[in-house]
Amino acid sequence: MGAIITLSLLGILILYLGLYKAKNALLPVSILGLLLALGYEVYYWNMEAVPLYKGMVILDHFSLSFSILCLALTILILLLSKEYFKAISDNIAEYYTLILFSLTGALLVCSYHNFAMLFIGLEIMSVALYILAGIRRNDKASNEASLKYFLMGAFSTGFLLFGITLLYGSTGSFDLAAIKQYIIDNPTGISPMFYGGILLLLVGLCFKVGAAPFHFWTPDVYDGSPILVTTFMSTVVKIASFAGFLKLFSTVLVPLNEFWTPVLLTVVIITLFIGNVTALMQTSFKRMLAYSSISHAGYMLFAILSIGPNSASGILTYSAAYGLASIVAFGALILVKRQIGSDHFESFNGLGKRNPWLAFAVTVAMLSLAGIPLTAGFIGKFMMFSNVMNDYHTVLLILAAINAAVGVYYYLRVVVHMYFMNSKEDHTVATPVNFQVVFVITVILTIVLGVYPDFLLVLR
């Protein structure tokens, strides 16, 4: 809990720094606070994992691993924020504060041991994002993104709460251990209300992770939000939501997998096809990333569909690969759009000549997202496919391979524009020092994880 308390206090401190016009201190203080929170998570690694605060949270290796990943990705995202927020607003303290509060909710989602804490964590994480999505008040696209996110978020929360209510009505407890014991004690006498609660929870959580057919908020919200906010949404928020999703189904509902597996299998297939086919049709790089994030949600659901000893490691590895590549992709989009003024694929024309290093970083990111060998994305996809193969989901494996091939096409389309198409612009795309630092770190980690992933597989 040290990290959660640290982030909460850090958000308040950032607000005071903004109040007293200490704008130059916002980023350094935020980074130092995140490093302190990261230190707390590492400190708890070797401690005994027991439910804390009346069983509300548990700091086991599962929750700590995902929390550390969320903190590390947030540090990289905030490093990109230097000068970015200043260009779109005078009140930049609010950006940092809302991101930190949203991250606090994400850590609660990763660490919950009680449905009450899951709900609180999801709402803290989401409410801050409703504001961030529409923080550019004079931008109609940003306003639309905020409104859609708020309405769809409230709608999905209704499903989630109703599902939790039905499970509570069946078991008399919000505690995950008590609910699991109820399933064990009543193998043939489980209440029909409990099954209804599972379905509603499934709907609510699929909304949160952006899985089809509950994905319709994702493209417009990602497209209308500021690019850096979209980066945070598509990485940290998605990863935390998947951590909460996997924890519930792997620790509590796995004995009833024969009931919910067919439903989730249908969701996965729809998600893969909608995500990849619509991404293939896009002309906007940012919107392509938004739709491709839906397809990645489908791949990550493989670990929940075929729950086993490697599910947690698989999602952690896939999340790390996806998060690193997405940060590079969105970071490059910020630089290109800053000069060209457009987020279409044509904006990347000739980037290989105008800025070879930036083009190389984007190429590594695209190869990782496509799942090409020697990148972290390949290891993540390999682990997801292995999970499905172990459960003999042959048809799903074939459909997933087809969708992976489609993904290779639209990701490599970006590479073609960078290296094989001429640009009308002769100016080089400037890469500030903070962007260079982030790109170097992410590219190195993407390649290292692709060649030697073992040090990340701590949950095996």
N, C-alpha and C positions, 0 to 999 in steps of 0.2 A: 504493500500500500504506500510505501515511501514515494514511489514514482508518481502515483495518482495525486497524492497530497502536494508534491513538489510542483506538478503541472498546474494544479488549481491555484496555488499561491503565485506561480510565475505569471499566469494570465492576469491576475489582479495587479501585480507589479508592473507589467507591461502597460496596463491602462494608466497607471499613475505616471509612468515615464512619458506617455503620450500627453497626459494632462499638463505636465510641466515642460513640454516642448523639447524633450531630450530625444529627438528623432534618431540621432546617430547612435544612440545606445540600444535601440530596440532590437536590432539583429544580433549583436554580440551577446546581450543579456539572454535573449531567447535561446541561442545556441548553447550557451553555458548552462542554462537551466535544463535543456534537453539532455546534455551530457551528464548532468547530475542525476537526472531521472534514469538514464541508461545505466549509470553506475549502481543505483539501487537495484535494478533488475538483475544485474550481474551478481550483486552481493547475495541476493536471495536464491541463486542457482543451487548452491550446495546445502541449503537449509531444508528441513523436513517439510514436505508439502501436506499441510492440514488445512481444512476450512477455517477461515478467520472471520471475526466479527459476526458471531452467531450463524456461521455457515454461509455468509453472503458471498465471499470470494475465496478462491484457492490459488496459491502461487506455485503451481507445479511446473514441470519442464515444458509442458504444452503451452500454458498461458505465458510463461516467461519468454519462450522462443518467439511467439507471435508478437508479444509486446516489444521485445528488443528490435524485431524487424520493423514494426511500425515507427518506433522512435528513430531508428537509423534512416529510414526513408524520409521522415519528416525533416530531419536535419539537412538532408540533401536538397529537399524542396525549398526549405527556407534559405539555403545558400543561394539559390537561384533568384530569390526575391529581392536581392539588393538592387535598388533603382527601379525594380519592376512596379512595386506598389506606388512609389512616388510619382510615376508617370500617369497613373490613373486616379489618384486621390491625394488630398492633403492630409487626411486623417488615417495614417497608415498603422497606428497602434491597434486600431480595431481589427485590422486584418490578422495581425499576429495573435491577438487575444482570442479571436474566434477560432483560429486554427488550433491553438493550444487547448481550448476548451473542447473542441471536437476530438482532438487526440486523447484527451482525458476520458471521454466517453468510449473511444475505441479500446483503450486499455481495460476499461471495466467490462466491455463485451468479451475481450480475450480471457478475462479472469473470473467471470461470474460462476457461482455455484448455486445460485438461487434465481428463479425466474424474475423476482422483483429487481434484482441487480441487472439482469439482462435487459429488461425494459428501460430502466433508468439509463443504462449505458447507451443503448440505441437512441434514446431521445436526446441525451446530451450531445451525442455525436451528430445527430440529424438536425436539430434546431439551429445549431451554429452554422451548418451548411446551408440551411434555408436562407439565412441572412447573407452569407458569402456569395451565394449564387446570384443574388439580386443587388449586390452592393453598388454596382454602377447604376445609379438611379436614373440617369439620363439615357441609358441604353435600353431600348425596347426589348431586344433579345435577352438581355440579362434579367429584366423584369419578368419576361415570360418564363424564363428558366426557373426563377425563384417561385413563381406562382404554381407552375406545374409540379415542381419538386415538393412544395408544401402540400398541395392537394393530394398527390399520389402517396406522399409519405404518411399523411394522416389516414388515408384510406388503408394502406398496408398495416399501419399500427392497429387499426380496428380489427383486422383479421388476426394479427398476432395476439392482441389482448384477449380476444374471444377464445382463441385456442388455448392460451394459458388458463383462462377461466374454466374451460371444460376439463382440462387436466387437473386443475385444483379441485374441482367438484368431484372428480373421480377418486382422487388420492388423498385429499385433505391437506396437501402440502405443496409449497413452492420449491422445496429443496430437491435438487437433482438426485441425491442419494436415496431420499425417501420415495421418489417416483420410480426410480429403478427397482427398489425393493418391492414396491407394489406389483410391478410387472413380474418379478421373480416369484412372488408369493401367490400370484393368480394367473398361472399359465393358460388356463382355459376359462377363467371367469372374469376377464377384463371387460369393463363397462363399455357399451357402444359409444357412450359420450366421450370416452378416452380416445377412441379411434377418430371421432369427429374433431377432437382437439388436435390430433396429429396432422390431419389434413389442413386445418386452418393455420397451424404453425408453419407448415410447409409453404403455404401460399404467402404468408407474411414474410418469411425469410427469403423466398425467391424474389419478392419485391425488393428487398434490401440489397441483394447481390446483383440485381439486374438480369435475372434469368427470364427467358421467354416462357409463356406469353405474358409475363408481368414486367416486361422491359420497356414499355412504351414511353416512359418518362426519360429514359437514359439518353437517347440521342439529342433531344432538344435541350436538356439540362446541361449536358457536357458541352454542347456547342455554344450555348448562350452565356455560360459562366466565364469569368476571366480564366485565361489559360492555366495560370498557376493553381487556381482553385480547382479546376478540372483535373489537374495532375494529382492533387491531394485526394479528390473524390475517387478517381479511378485506381488509385494504389492503396493508400492507407485505409480508407473507409471500406473498400471492397475486401481487403485482406482481413480486417477485423471482423467484418460480417461473416466471412467464410469460417473464421476461427470459431465464432459463436455457433454457427450452423453445424460444423463438424463435431464440436464438443457435445451438443445436445443429442445428435443422432448416434455418435459412436459410444458414448458412455451410458445413455439412457434407453434409447429406442431401438438399438440393434437387435434385441430379441424379437422384435415385431417387424423385421425387415421384409418378410414375405407380404406384409400388408402395404407398406409404403414404397417398396422398390418399383413395382409397375408404374406408379404415379410419377416417381422421380425419373424413371427411364424415359417416359413420354416427354417430360419437361426437358431433359437433356437433349433429346433428338431435335425437338422444336428449337431449342436455344442454339444449337450448332448451325442448323440450316438458316434460321433467320439472321443470326449474327454474321455469318460468312457471306451469304448471298447479298444481303443489303450493303455490307462493307465493300463488296466487289463493285457495286453500282455507284459508289460515291465519287465525286470530283473534288471534294474538300478533304484535305489531309486530316483536319481535326475531326470531322464527322466520320471519316473512315476509322479513326482510332476509337471513336465512341461506339460504333457498331462492332468493331472487332473486340472491344471489351466484353460485349455480350457473348461472343463466341468463346472467349477465354473463361467466362463464367461456366459455360457448358463443359469445358475440359476439366475445370476444377471440381465440378460436381461428380466427376468420375470417382474421386476418392471417397465421397459419401455414398455413392451408388454401390460401390464394392468395398465396404468397410473392412479393413484388415490391419495387420500390425504396421504396415507401411503407409497408411492413409495420411497420418499427421505429417510424416516426413515428406510425403509427396506434395501435399498442399503447401507446406512451408517452402520447399524448393521451388515449386511452380510460382508461388507468390513472390519470392525473392527475384526470380528471373523476370517475371512480368513487371514487377515494380521498378527494377533497375532500367529495363528497356523503355518503359513508359516515360520515366523521368528524362531520359535522353531525347526521346521523340518529341515530347512537349517542350522541352528546353530549346531544342533546335527550331521548333515552330515559333517560339517567342522571338528568336533572333531573325528568322527569315521574314516573319510578318512585320517586324519592326522596320525592316528596310523596304520590303516589296509592298506591304499593305494588304496582302491577301494570304489566305491559308489554303489555296488550291494547290494541287500537285504541280502545276506549272511554275509556282513560286520557287520550287527546288531545282528548276532547270539550270544546268551548268554549275551546280554547287561544288561538284568535284574539282572544278578549275578555280572557282572563286574563293573557296575555303576547303582545301583538301582534308584538313584535320576534322572539321565539323562533318564533312561528308562521310569520312571513315567512321566516326562515332555513330552517325545515323545508320550507316550500313550495318554495323555490328548490332545495333538495337533492332533493326528490321529482321536480320537473320535470326536473332534470338526469339523475337515474337513469332517468326515463322517456324521455329523449331528445327533449325539447321544444325547439324553436328558441330561440335567444338564450341557451342555456346550454352549458356545456362538454360535457355528455353528448350533446347533439345533434351536435356536431362529431365526437366520438368514434365515435358510431354511423354517421354519414355516411361517415367514412373506412373503417370496417369494411365497410359495405355497398358502397362503391366498389371495394374490393379484390375482393369476391366478384363484382361486376358485370363487372369487367375480365376475369375468367376464365370468364364466361358460365355461372356456376352459377345458372341461372334458377330452378330448382325450390327450391333453398336460399334464394334471395332472397325468394321468395313466402312460404315457411314462416317465414322470419325476420321478415318484415313482419307476419304474423299474430301471432307471439309478441310483437313489439314493441307491438302493439295491446293484447294481454292485459296486458302490463307497465304500460301507461298506466292501465289500469283499477285495478289494485291499488295503484299508487302514489298515484293521485288519491284513492283511498279514504281515505287519511290526511288529505288536504286537506279532504275533505268532513267528516270527524269534527271537525277543528279549527275550521271556520268555520260549519258548518250544523247541528251537533248540540249540544244543551244539556248542560252539565255539572252534576253534583250538587255539585261543589266550587265555592265562591265565592272561595277564596283564590287569589292570583296565584302563578304558578310563579316562584320567585326564580331569577335568572340571575347567578351570581357573575362577578366581573370577568374571571377567566381564561377562562371560557366565552364571555363577550362578545367578548374579543379574538380567540379562535379562530373564532367564528362570523363576525365581521366580515371576517377575513382570507379564510376559505373562501368566503363569499358573494361577495365582491368578485372573487376569482380565478375562481370559477365563471362569473360573468357576463362578465368580461373575456375569458376563454378562449372563451366562446361567441360573443362579438362579434368578437374579434381573436385568432385562434388561431396566427397565423403565427410569433410569437416562440418558441413551444414546439416548432415543427416543425423542430428542428435536425438531425434524422436523415434528412431527405429527400434 
